[in-house]
Amino acid sequence: MILAQEPSLGADAGPGTAGSLRTHPSDDHAATAGPRPTVVFHCIDPCREGGHDHRTKASVAHALADLLGLPFGGFYRADAPPQGPLFFVPSETLTSVQAARQLGIEDGAQLFGGVVPHDFVATKLVSHGLVHAQATAPAGWQPAHGEAVQAVTLPGYSVFSAPDALLAAERLLAHGSLRLKKPDGVGGLGQQVMRHIDELRLWLDETDAEVLRQHGVVLERNLRQVETLSVGQVQAGPLTASYVGTQQLTTNHRGEEVYGGSTLTVVRGGFDALRAMRLSPEMATAVDQALVYHQEAARHYPGFLATRANYDVAQGIDDRGQWRSGVLEQSWRIGGASGAEVAALQHFQADPACRAVRASTHEVYGDQVPVPAGARVHYDDDDAEVGRVTKYAQVEAHADL
């Protein structure tokens, strides 16, 4: 269970408990005799090793290895793994304790990322409850979790059948437009704003009922004038850091607005240290909401473990003019802000007296992008899908933090 005063990054069911992983290792790697672990980037299918996303994450994994003073083994290959113990940086959240143990992961000292007990827990679906008690839901669904996070998420439902979707839409549309979101969409992809029930009926007519039953969909209150905040916590070796920040958009080579990076206020320690910072009311709200979400996931889904946790919190105006704030989704895996997370940890490691820094990631489309001195470039190449893009992370220490 995570304590509000000093939350850890996972739920520890205790040694020997069936279906559990130890959040805290019984032996620290640094104090254990024997070979040092090799850090590997584990690319979960589908994976394009040459793509910009996975090459960037692999580079961040390399930076993490540098932080931990461990060798970096590159991309993990099950048919030819490096010799000796491994430290995994998976590209996605591991969706079963068994999957983690098959990799040799027994506790948080062997992982930068997360483990959940069911596939749906790693998606947007876990951010909402069902539309009624008898609604269709996958095996392992915990109705109490949806009730517990209702106050810290936007009004919405996770649905797995056409009748449930229509009922949910009727309730939401009575108060304004809704946003339909596919559970595994990233960067705003797989989303559609609807203002009339007939738009949903058309979508349902074009959607296979079995696909809907297996994968589900989220229906959620739509906001405008939205700002997305990021709240998170990371742990690597003896270091723990927590943060709140904002995401930026940029324009890609097709003229589309896409993710352009994150700017984070990072503090040494847990969420209590973050809450002690001089935060704006909006940021303080986002931090409190993310902490509740984090606590409830650990409480309702045994086997949950995360040494990297990031929560997107949307703040904006609904169709009735009411300001709202709510957690949209979680990321218990290496992500777009991880370059800044690791850079901040490296700064804390180098300067034990430092309590807070500003860290940022940047994704810039174009040729000959100027990179600030001291920044670490994680990708600078011509990607087959998105064209030329440069990604880097940097840290700035600020006395006013």
Secondary structure as GFF3:
##gff-version 3
##sequence-region A 1 401
A	DSSP	three_ten_helix	29	31	.	.	.	ID=ss1
A	DSSP	beta_strand	38	42	.	.	.	ID=ss2
A	DSSP	alpha_helix	52	68	.	.	.	ID=ss3
A	DSSP	beta_strand	72	75	.	.	.	ID=ss4
A	DSSP	beta_strand	86	90	.	.	.	ID=ss5
A	DSSP	alpha_helix	97	102	.	.	.	ID=ss6
A	DSSP	three_ten_helix	108	110	.	.	.	ID=ss7
A	DSSP	beta_strand	114	115	.	.	.	ID=ss8
A	DSSP	three_ten_helix	119	122	.	.	.	ID=ss9
A	DSSP	three_ten_helix	124	127	.	.	.	ID=ss10
A	DSSP	alpha_helix	143	149	.	.	.	ID=ss11
A	DSSP	three_ten_helix	150	152	.	.	.	ID=ss12
A	DSSP	beta_strand	156	159	.	.	.	ID=ss13
A	DSSP	alpha_helix	162	173	.	.	.	ID=ss14
A	DSSP	beta_strand	178	181	.	.	.	ID=ss15
A	DSSP	beta_strand	191	194	.	.	.	ID=ss16
A	DSSP	alpha_helix	197	205	.	.	.	ID=ss17
A	DSSP	alpha_helix	209	215	.	.	.	ID=ss18
A	DSSP	beta_strand	217	221	.	.	.	ID=ss19
A	DSSP	beta_strand	224	236	.	.	.	ID=ss20
A	DSSP	beta_strand	239	251	.	.	.	ID=ss21
A	DSSP	beta_strand	257	268	.	.	.	ID=ss22
A	DSSP	alpha_helix	271	275	.	.	.	ID=ss23
A	DSSP	alpha_helix	281	300	.	.	.	ID=ss24
A	DSSP	beta_strand	305	306	.	.	.	ID=ss25
A	DSSP	beta_strand	308	317	.	.	.	ID=ss26
A	DSSP	beta_strand	323	331	.	.	.	ID=ss27
A	DSSP	alpha_helix	338	350	.	.	.	ID=ss28
A	DSSP	beta_strand	356	365	.	.	.	ID=ss29
A	DSSP	beta_strand	376	383	.	.	.	ID=ss30
A	DSSP	beta_strand	387	396	.	.	.	ID=ss31
###
